[in-house]
Structures are given as structure tokens and as C-alpha cells.
Amino acid sequence: MTLMLAVTPVVLLIILMAFLKMSGDKSSVISLIVTMLIAALGFHLSTANLLYSFLYGALKAVSPILIIIWMAIFSYNVLLKTQKMEVIKQQFSSISTDKSIQVLLLTWGFGGLLEAMAGFGTAVAIPAAILISLGFKPIFSATVSLIANSVATAFGAIGTPVLVLAKETNLDVLQLSSNVVLQLSVLMFLIPFVLLFLTDRKVKSLPKNIFLALLVGGVSFVSQYLAARYMGAESPAIIGSILSIIVIVAYGKLTASKEERAQKSPLRLKEILNAWSVYLLILLLIILTSPLFPNLRSVLESNWITRISLPINDSTVNYTISWLTHAGVLLFIGTFIGGLIQGAKVKDIFNVLWNTAKQLKKTFVTVICLVGLSTVMDASGMIAVIATALAAATGGLYPLFAPVIGCLGTFITGSDTSSNILFGKLQASVAGQINVSPDWLSAANTVGATGGKIISPQSIAIATSAGNQQGKEGEILKAAIPYALVYVAIAGIIVFIFS
């Protein structure tokens, strides 16, 4: 009965969104109310703990998630206002007129780089918005952006998920990082192929799609493994994405027709740099404030800090925001300066900012309710009940299902990092009971979490916001579920075979 109550919020959310096709904001409000009732009546969470856990979740939703979503869409809308998005579209077309190459470059390459640098939704919002501007359908753009935003999340936001996992489990970062890449190895080849196939399903395109997927997957795997093995968690996704972009662009140029190669781009370097100034500045700011520059980051992190303490379950939970290294603030600064460079007036930029907030009002409701829901589930013990039940039910077959627990964590919380905080210790402790390496099973949590990212309601809310498709969350969830299930199944088989 306890297990049935614990899984009710998750099942209810899926039914409302995927099958009843209810909008994300309405689904999340209903699911939150039901979760709070179950927490209070079924798990005896006190009223004070219930309110404080929801408040903690709401704070986590606002920062970093909602601020980053707001600023990511704001950056795109500024490009529309200054009409520089047309220049970016021209440039993508000049690299290759092949739609599949454009999709792979934007979602796997550019999206992977955004995930590696900032995370928290930027890798879904920005590529999806650009794809729509290039003429792709909104639902397709959202779906491929979600599928692509899987593998890279393992080392997203400068390796945060793996660094947190190492801290939670007291395991070696280099070993964990290497295991994560090894467990993701097959998926590094399959996901690029899926993206190419979804864009171009023609049988005659299969050889080209297979070759390009093998090429990009090979570059991603080798570069990420070497970076993970010898450098740690901070750099694999960054290096892998940059090299992928180089390979995809080179392939696009080499396979272009004679007519395309003969055509000289009408764009001058100055125009290109001006059009990309927003994203280039954002990237520069993210790099400068990342752990790659520890001294500068340390100085910035120790100033302009907001701290809030909340009493939950007889302990104090600390909520801290370091504004000077906050990805949302960096997105705003880069966009604001870039907008001025592109000729926008200060008044126009702030008008775009306000209109973007109005555009995202349903997303704000959805994400606050979803993160609040996950925090209430955690505080009441629901998540622990589900994970422990799965571990007990599977026994010696547990490694096969270890990624499922990571997937569940990301589906509920929307974050690979949060999934590792919730279940990292559980995975390591179960490993000790069944004589499997704790490094291997703990890594499986992160790998499963990357699959859960594809169908996380929070990620879907971001994707619908990018294409102004609020209300169609259920349609996107239904389209993405099969890919997430296959993804996690493949991860489970790899973890089981080599455990």
C-alpha cells in the first residue's frame, strides 16, 4: 500500500500529460495537490514540513531553473528583435542545406556545448528555438532537442552531476567519470543516428546517416573517455561537443554539392560575429566563471550571495544562490550587451525581457509545481520507498535496473544532479550487498538519469516554451517516451553485462 501511494504522483502525472493530453500547468497543479495529500495522510508529513518542503522546491524552481529558462528564451527573442536570427539561419544554410546535418549540428553539437557549459534547460530551449526559426515543425524541434539533450547531461554544467555524485558517495572522480563514459559509449553512436534518421527517414539516406553517426559518435566517445580518464568530470562534454561541431561542419562542407561549394557566402566575418555576439558573449562569460578558472570563480562565488535556511524534518536545509556565477545572470549580461552591439535600444531590450516573462507564465506555474512536487516526495520518503522497493524486488538482477532508478530521479526532479543526490548513496550501498563495484553502479545512476532527462516534465516544459507550444506537453511526452525507454534499457544491459 505504501509503495502504491508513493508511485501515485508519478503515474498520475504521466496519465494527465501523455494520455489525457492535459496542459503542463494544469497537470502539475493537480499532481502537486494529490502529492501533498498523500504526503500528509499516507506518509504523515507534518503541515510545517509539507509547507517548508514545497517552499524549498519553489525556491529551487525559481533559481536556477526558471531564471535560466527565462534568460535563454530572452536571448533568442532579442535575436529576433534585432533580426540577427536571419543571419544565423543563413549561416547554418551555408554550412549545409542538408536538414539532417543542420539538426545534428544544432542539437548534438551546439546543444551539447550549451549543456556542457550551463545546463539547466539552455541546451533544449536555444536549439529548439533556432530549429523552429529554420522552418522545422515545433513538435519535431522540441522532440529532437530533448533526445539530443541526454548524453551530454552526464557532464553538464561543467561536470556538476558527477562531481556531486563523487561527493555523495566518497568515490574517486576519475574512476566515476571513466565509468560513465563507458556506460554511455553505445548511446554516443545511437543518439546521433536517431537524430539523423528522424530528420531524414529515406532508405537511400541510411548509409550516409550511419557513417555520420559512427563518425560523430567515435569522436565523442574517444575524446570524452580520454578527458574523463585523465582530466576529470569538468571537461568531457565540453571537449566532445567542440570536436563534434568541427567534425559535423567539416562533413557538411566536404559533402556539399559543387554548386553549393562554388557559392560564396554573402556574409562577411563582421556580420557573422555581430549576429553571434549574444551567444559568444554568453559562452565567454560561462567559461570565465567556470571551474576552469578557479581563482576568479572563488572570488565571484564569495560575493553577492543570497542564503535562506528552512527547517525540514528536524534539520536545516540551506538554499544558497551565488549571483555572480549564476548561469541565468550570465545569460542576461551576455544578451543585454550583445543586444546593444546588435543595435537594440535599452528600452527595447527590457520590453523583450518583460514580453518573454509573459510568454512563459504557464511554464513558471508548471516548473514551480513540478519541483515542489519532487521536494515533497523526497521529504515525505516517497522517493526512497520506490527506489528501495525496486532494489529489493530485483535482487541479483539489480544492475540491469540500476539506471531505472537514476531515470526515475531525473523524471521527478528534472535534474541529473538531483537524481545523484537522491539515489547516489543507495546505488553504492546496494553494490556492496551484491558484490558489484560501487563505482560502476553509482555511475549507472548518472547514466540512467541522462535517459530520464528526455522525458522529464520540466525539460518538456522548457521545450514547449521555446516553440511557444504551451499546452502540448502531453504530445511531446508521448513522442519522447519510446526513445527514453529504449535508452534506459540499453544502459541497463550494458551495466548488467559488465558488472
VMD Tcl script that draws the C-alpha trace (Angstrom):
set ca {
  {0.00 0.00 0.00}
  {2.86 2.37 0.87}
  {4.52 1.66 -2.49}
  {1.25 2.24 -4.36}
  {0.83 5.59 -2.63}
  {4.46 6.51 -3.39}
  {4.18 5.87 -7.14}
  {0.77 7.59 -7.47}
  {2.15 11.12 -8.18}
  {4.44 9.83 -10.96}
  {1.74 7.67 -12.58}
  {-0.84 10.45 -12.28}
  {1.45 12.98 -13.94}
  {2.11 10.64 -16.88}
  {-1.61 9.84 -17.32}
  {-2.66 13.50 -17.21}
  {0.00 14.70 -19.65}
  {0.51 11.79 -22.05}
  {-2.91 10.15 -22.20}
  {-5.47 12.78 -21.18}
  {-3.36 15.41 -23.00}
  {-3.85 17.95 -20.25}
  {-1.59 21.01 -20.38}
  {1.57 21.01 -18.29}
  {0.43 23.72 -15.88}
  {-2.91 22.04 -15.09}
  {-1.32 18.56 -14.84}
  {1.37 19.78 -12.48}
  {-1.08 21.67 -10.21}
  {-3.35 18.61 -9.88}
  {-0.38 16.27 -9.31}
  {1.07 18.62 -6.70}
  {-2.21 18.75 -4.74}
  {-2.52 14.93 -4.82}
  {1.14 14.55 -3.75}
  {0.66 16.89 -0.80}
  {-2.44 14.98 0.32}
  {-0.61 11.65 0.08}
  {2.41 13.08 1.94}
  {0.20 14.40 4.75}
  {-2.27 11.50 5.09}
  {-0.30 8.50 3.82}
  {3.23 9.38 4.94}
  {2.30 11.55 7.96}
  {4.38 14.55 6.90}
  {3.54 17.41 9.25}
  {1.89 20.55 7.93}
  {5.02 22.60 8.70}
  {7.32 20.15 6.90}
  {4.88 19.99 3.99}
  {4.82 23.77 3.55}
  {8.57 24.21 4.05}
  {9.44 21.39 1.62}
  {7.17 22.92 -1.03}
  {8.71 26.35 -0.40}
  {12.19 24.84 -0.76}
  {11.11 23.24 -4.04}
  {9.61 26.52 -5.28}
  {12.87 28.34 -4.48}
  {14.88 25.69 -6.39}
  {12.45 26.07 -9.29}
  {12.89 29.84 -9.47}
  {16.67 29.61 -9.24}
  {18.38 28.30 -11.17}
  {15.77 26.66 -13.42}
  {13.18 29.36 -14.20}
  {15.66 32.23 -14.30}
  {17.75 30.28 -16.83}
  {14.71 29.33 -18.94}
  {13.57 32.97 -18.93}
  {17.00 34.26 -19.94}
  {17.58 31.54 -22.57}
  {14.30 32.41 -24.35}
  {15.05 36.12 -23.78}
  {18.37 35.75 -25.63}
  {16.58 34.14 -28.57}
  {13.86 36.83 -28.60}
  {16.49 39.59 -28.63}
  {17.97 37.99 -31.78}
  {14.50 38.06 -33.33}
  {14.10 41.72 -32.35}
  {17.44 42.72 -33.88}
  {16.75 40.42 -36.88}
  {20.17 38.77 -36.42}
  {18.49 35.36 -36.29}
  {18.15 35.66 -40.07}
  {21.94 35.93 -40.35}
  {22.39 32.84 -38.14}
  {19.87 30.95 -40.29}
  {21.78 31.96 -43.42}
  {25.00 30.73 -41.88}
  {23.56 27.32 -40.99}
  {22.24 27.04 -44.53}
  {25.67 27.95 -45.91}
  {27.31 25.14 -43.90}
  {24.94 22.65 -45.47}
  {21.46 22.65 -46.98}
  {21.11 19.08 -45.70}
  {18.43 19.27 -42.98}
  {19.82 16.28 -41.08}
  {23.24 17.91 -40.78}
  {21.61 21.13 -39.57}
  {19.66 19.22 -36.89}
  {22.71 17.24 -35.74}
  {24.88 20.37 -35.61}
  {22.32 22.36 -33.61}
  {21.12 19.68 -31.17}
  {24.10 17.37 -30.64}
  {26.91 19.87 -31.32}
  {25.73 23.32 -30.24}
  {23.17 21.93 -27.76}
  {25.82 19.67 -26.24}
  {28.13 22.65 -25.78}
  {25.38 24.67 -24.09}
  {24.64 21.73 -21.77}
  {28.34 21.32 -21.01}
  {28.73 24.98 -20.13}
  {25.45 25.98 -18.50}
  {22.92 23.13 -18.36}
  {19.54 23.69 -16.68}
  {17.49 23.91 -19.87}
  {19.63 26.09 -22.13}
  {20.52 23.09 -24.33}
  {16.84 22.42 -25.03}
  {15.49 25.96 -25.25}
  {18.01 27.57 -27.60}
  {18.47 24.76 -30.21}
  {14.69 24.15 -30.36}
  {14.04 27.85 -30.91}
  {16.67 28.08 -33.68}
  {15.33 24.94 -35.40}
  {11.84 26.42 -35.48}
  {13.23 29.62 -37.00}
  {14.90 27.47 -39.70}
  {11.49 26.11 -40.67}
  {11.28 22.84 -38.71}
  {7.96 21.96 -37.06}
  {7.71 22.93 -33.36}
  {6.91 19.41 -32.07}
  {9.77 17.91 -34.10}
  {12.17 20.63 -32.91}
  {11.21 20.02 -29.29}
  {11.47 16.22 -29.60}
  {14.92 16.11 -31.25}
  {16.24 18.72 -28.81}
  {15.05 16.58 -25.89}
  {16.55 13.39 -27.34}
  {19.88 15.12 -28.02}
  {19.93 16.59 -24.51}
  {20.63 13.21 -22.95}
  {24.25 12.01 -23.17}
  {25.73 15.48 -22.57}
  {23.82 15.95 -19.29}
  {26.07 13.41 -17.54}
  {28.84 16.03 -17.56}
  {26.57 19.07 -17.91}
  {27.19 22.41 -16.23}
  {30.97 21.76 -16.08}
  {30.62 18.21 -14.72}
  {28.32 19.08 -11.80}
  {26.32 15.77 -11.71}
  {29.43 13.56 -11.48}
  {31.22 15.91 -9.07}
  {28.16 15.83 -6.78}
  {27.93 12.04 -7.11}
  {31.59 11.65 -6.11}
  {31.00 13.86 -3.07}
  {27.83 11.98 -2.03}
  {29.44 8.52 -2.34}
  {33.07 9.36 -1.42}
  {34.24 7.68 -4.63}
  {37.06 8.68 -6.99}
  {36.00 11.29 -9.57}
  {38.29 9.98 -12.33}
  {37.01 6.41 -11.93}
  {33.37 7.52 -11.83}
  {33.85 9.76 -14.89}
  {35.50 6.95 -16.87}
  {32.71 4.50 -15.98}
  {30.04 7.00 -17.02}
  {31.62 7.37 -20.49}
  {32.00 3.59 -20.89}
  {28.34 3.03 -19.97}
  {27.26 5.77 -22.41}
  {29.53 4.50 -25.22}
  {26.85 2.71 -27.30}
  {24.42 5.60 -26.84}
  {27.01 8.08 -28.13}
  {26.68 6.33 -31.50}
  {22.93 5.62 -31.37}
  {21.62 9.09 -30.41}
  {23.28 10.89 -33.39}
  {21.87 8.18 -35.67}
  {18.36 8.62 -34.21}
  {18.57 12.40 -34.73}
  {19.67 11.92 -38.35}
  {17.03 9.24 -39.03}
  {14.18 11.32 -37.54}
  {15.17 14.20 -39.84}
  {15.65 12.10 -42.97}
  {13.87 8.70 -42.98}
  {14.57 7.86 -46.64}
  {16.16 4.41 -47.17}
  {18.76 5.84 -49.57}
  {19.96 8.16 -46.79}
  {20.70 5.28 -44.39}
  {24.37 4.73 -45.45}
  {25.10 8.45 -45.07}
  {23.32 8.62 -41.70}
  {25.11 5.53 -40.38}
  {28.52 6.83 -41.49}
  {27.99 10.28 -39.97}
  {26.64 8.78 -36.72}
  {29.69 6.49 -36.47}
  {32.00 9.42 -37.19}
  {30.42 11.78 -34.64}
  {29.91 9.01 -32.09}
  {33.52 7.86 -32.44}
  {34.88 11.38 -31.93}
  {32.56 11.92 -28.93}
  {33.46 8.61 -27.28}
  {37.24 8.76 -27.69}
  {37.54 12.44 -26.70}
  {35.19 12.13 -23.71}
  {36.83 8.96 -22.42}
  {40.32 10.46 -22.57}
  {39.11 13.66 -20.91}
  {37.27 11.72 -18.20}
  {40.14 9.33 -17.55}
  {42.90 11.92 -17.29}
  {41.20 15.27 -16.57}
  {38.04 14.50 -14.56}
  {34.37 15.44 -14.83}
  {34.64 19.11 -15.84}
  {35.80 18.76 -19.44}
  {34.42 15.62 -21.25}
  {31.20 17.21 -22.52}
  {32.95 20.47 -23.49}
  {35.71 18.76 -25.48}
  {33.35 16.18 -27.00}
  {30.87 18.85 -28.16}
  {33.51 21.16 -29.66}
  {35.11 18.30 -31.60}
  {31.66 17.11 -32.74}
  {30.87 20.58 -34.07}
  {34.18 20.64 -36.00}
  {33.52 17.18 -37.47}
  {29.90 17.93 -38.46}
  {30.84 21.26 -40.08}
  {33.74 19.63 -41.96}
  {31.49 16.79 -43.13}
  {28.84 19.29 -44.27}
  {31.41 21.23 -46.29}
  {33.02 18.14 -47.84}
  {29.71 16.56 -48.88}
  {28.21 19.76 -50.27}
  {27.43 19.79 -53.98}
  {29.74 21.58 -56.42}
  {27.15 24.34 -56.80}
  {26.98 24.83 -53.01}
  {30.77 24.90 -52.70}
  {31.07 27.32 -55.59}
  {28.65 29.72 -53.94}
  {30.42 32.24 -51.78}
  {28.66 33.24 -48.60}
  {27.29 36.80 -48.89}
  {28.03 37.24 -45.18}
  {31.19 38.99 -44.06}
  {33.06 37.97 -40.91}
  {31.97 41.19 -39.18}
  {28.29 40.39 -39.85}
  {28.69 36.82 -38.59}
  {30.43 37.91 -35.38}
  {27.76 40.59 -34.83}
  {24.95 38.05 -35.27}
  {26.63 35.57 -32.90}
  {27.68 38.25 -30.37}
  {24.92 37.28 -27.89}
  {25.86 33.59 -27.79}
  {29.61 34.28 -27.99}
  {29.42 36.61 -25.01}
  {27.32 34.11 -23.06}
  {29.84 31.36 -23.82}
  {32.77 33.60 -22.83}
  {31.14 34.54 -19.52}
  {30.32 30.90 -18.72}
  {33.89 29.83 -19.44}
  {35.42 32.67 -17.37}
  {33.22 31.87 -14.34}
  {33.63 28.09 -14.59}
  {35.95 25.83 -12.53}
  {38.41 26.15 -15.42}
  {39.39 29.46 -13.76}
  {39.22 28.51 -10.05}
  {40.68 31.75 -8.62}
  {38.26 34.04 -10.44}
  {35.34 31.71 -9.67}
  {36.26 31.63 -5.98}
  {36.27 35.45 -5.78}
  {32.93 35.73 -7.61}
  {31.28 32.98 -5.56}
  {32.15 34.68 -2.29}
  {30.34 37.92 -3.18}
  {26.68 38.89 -3.73}
  {25.20 35.75 -2.18}
  {21.62 35.01 -1.08}
  {21.19 32.49 1.73}
  {17.90 31.07 3.03}
  {17.57 28.38 5.71}
  {14.45 26.23 6.07}
  {13.61 23.69 8.82}
  {12.59 20.38 7.19}
  {12.31 17.06 9.06}
  {14.18 18.22 12.18}
  {17.15 19.50 10.19}
  {18.06 22.77 8.48}
  {18.16 22.88 4.70}
  {20.28 25.68 3.27}
  {19.37 27.32 -0.03}
  {22.17 29.42 -1.49}
  {22.47 31.49 -4.66}
  {25.80 32.91 -5.81}
  {24.56 35.54 -8.24}
  {27.88 36.43 -9.89}
  {28.34 32.86 -11.19}
  {24.60 32.21 -11.76}
  {24.05 30.93 -15.31}
  {20.85 32.99 -15.61}
  {22.67 36.20 -14.70}
  {25.43 35.38 -17.20}
  {22.80 34.77 -19.88}
  {21.20 38.15 -19.12}
  {24.52 40.07 -19.19}
  {25.61 38.39 -22.44}
  {22.23 39.02 -24.05}
  {21.99 42.62 -22.86}
  {25.48 43.58 -24.10}
  {25.04 41.53 -27.29}
  {21.69 43.22 -27.96}
  {23.31 46.66 -27.65}
  {26.10 45.58 -30.03}
  {23.43 44.47 -32.50}
  {21.77 47.90 -32.40}
  {18.88 47.39 -29.97}
  {17.94 50.22 -27.59}
  {17.95 49.66 -23.83}
  {14.17 50.25 -23.70}
  {13.60 47.66 -26.46}
  {15.70 45.06 -24.64}
  {13.72 45.48 -21.42}
  {10.45 45.30 -23.38}
  {11.62 41.97 -24.83}
  {12.52 40.79 -21.31}
  {9.03 41.63 -20.00}
  {7.24 40.12 -23.00}
  {9.31 36.94 -22.58}
  {8.16 36.69 -18.94}
  {4.53 37.00 -20.10}
  {5.15 34.35 -22.76}
  {6.43 31.93 -20.09}
  {3.77 32.42 -17.38}
  {2.39 28.86 -17.82}
  {5.93 27.47 -17.74}
  {6.54 29.27 -14.42}
  {3.48 27.55 -12.89}
  {4.46 24.15 -14.33}
  {8.08 24.16 -13.15}
  {7.32 25.52 -9.64}
  {4.67 22.82 -9.13}
  {6.90 20.04 -10.51}
  {9.98 20.89 -8.43}
  {7.74 21.47 -5.40}
  {6.18 18.05 -6.02}
  {9.58 16.32 -6.19}
  {10.77 18.01 -2.99}
  {7.62 16.97 -1.12}
  {8.08 13.39 -2.39}
  {11.67 13.42 -1.14}
  {10.86 14.96 2.27}
  {8.00 12.51 2.89}
  {10.08 9.46 1.95}
  {8.14 8.52 -1.19}
  {11.19 8.50 -3.45}
  {13.18 6.35 -1.02}
  {10.28 3.85 -0.85}
  {10.17 3.49 -4.65}
  {13.95 3.07 -5.00}
  {14.26 0.60 -2.11}
  {11.34 -1.48 -3.41}
  {12.96 -1.72 -6.84}
  {16.29 -2.76 -5.31}
  {14.62 -5.42 -3.13}
  {12.48 -6.79 -5.97}
  {15.31 -7.26 -8.48}
  {17.97 -8.96 -6.31}
  {20.88 -10.27 -8.40}
  {19.42 -8.64 -11.50}
  {19.69 -5.25 -9.83}
  {22.46 -3.89 -12.15}
  {20.02 -4.31 -15.05}
  {17.62 -1.94 -13.31}
  {20.13 0.43 -11.68}
  {19.77 3.03 -14.49}
  {15.97 2.93 -14.00}
  {16.42 4.43 -10.53}
  {18.56 7.24 -11.98}
  {15.95 7.77 -14.69}
  {13.19 7.97 -12.08}
  {15.18 10.58 -10.17}
  {15.53 12.84 -13.21}
  {11.95 12.30 -14.34}
  {10.72 13.53 -10.95}
  {13.27 16.28 -10.26}
  {14.28 17.31 -13.79}
  {17.94 17.24 -12.81}
  {20.74 14.67 -13.22}
  {22.45 16.30 -10.24}
  {19.35 15.98 -8.05}
  {18.96 12.34 -9.08}
  {22.53 11.68 -7.92}
  {21.86 13.42 -4.61}
  {18.71 11.34 -4.09}
  {19.99 7.93 -5.16}
  {23.80 8.01 -5.35}
  {24.28 6.60 -1.84}
  {21.56 4.00 -2.40}
  {23.30 2.69 -5.53}
  {26.67 2.48 -3.74}
  {25.17 0.67 -0.72}
  {23.30 -1.88 -2.89}
  {26.56 -2.50 -4.80}
  {28.20 -3.57 -1.54}
  {25.37 -6.03 -0.83}
  {25.52 -7.74 -4.25}
  {29.33 -7.68 -4.67}
  {29.41 -5.22 -7.57}
  {31.82 -2.28 -7.83}
  {30.21 0.81 -6.19}
  {31.97 2.97 -8.82}
  {30.16 1.04 -11.56}
  {26.66 1.13 -10.03}
  {26.96 4.75 -8.91}
  {27.95 5.69 -12.46}
  {24.83 3.80 -13.65}
  {22.69 6.25 -11.69}
  {24.04 9.18 -13.70}
  {23.69 7.26 -16.99}
  {20.06 6.37 -16.21}
  {19.45 9.98 -15.22}
  {20.54 11.16 -18.68}
  {17.76 8.99 -20.16}
  {15.21 10.41 -17.74}
  {16.14 13.88 -18.95}
  {14.47 13.10 -22.30}
  {11.03 12.76 -20.67}
  {11.42 14.99 -17.64}
  {8.28 17.19 -17.46}
  {10.50 20.15 -16.62}
  {12.57 19.64 -19.77}
  {9.38 19.25 -21.79}
  {8.06 22.49 -20.30}
  {11.25 24.20 -21.46}
  {10.91 22.71 -24.96}
  {7.30 23.84 -25.33}
  {8.25 27.32 -24.13}
  {10.96 27.56 -26.79}
  {8.43 26.94 -29.54}
  {5.54 28.78 -27.87}
  {3.70 25.44 -27.74}
  {2.43 25.56 -24.15}
  {-0.44 23.11 -23.77}
  {1.16 20.46 -26.00}
  {3.39 18.96 -23.30}
  {1.48 15.66 -23.42}
  {2.01 15.32 -27.16}
  {5.76 15.81 -26.80}
  {5.95 13.46 -23.78}
  {4.15 10.72 -25.73}
  {6.54 11.18 -28.67}
  {9.64 11.08 -26.44}
  {8.74 8.16 -24.12}
  {9.71 5.30 -26.52}
  {13.19 6.79 -27.04}
  {13.72 7.23 -23.29}
  {12.63 3.64 -22.58}
  {14.96 2.17 -25.20}
  {17.76 4.46 -23.99}
  {17.45 3.28 -20.37}
  {17.07 -0.38 -21.46}
  {20.34 -0.21 -23.43}
  {22.08 1.44 -20.47}
  {20.74 -1.30 -18.17}
  {22.02 -4.09 -20.43}
  {25.50 -2.51 -20.60}
  {25.61 -2.03 -16.80}
  {24.44 -5.63 -16.20}
  {26.79 -7.33 -18.68}
  {29.92 -5.59 -17.42}
  {29.05 -5.60 -13.72}
}
mol new
graphics top color blue
foreach p $ca { graphics top sphere $p radius 0.5 }
foreach p [lrange $ca 0 end-1] q [lrange $ca 1 end] { graphics top cylinder $p $q radius 0.2 }
display resetview
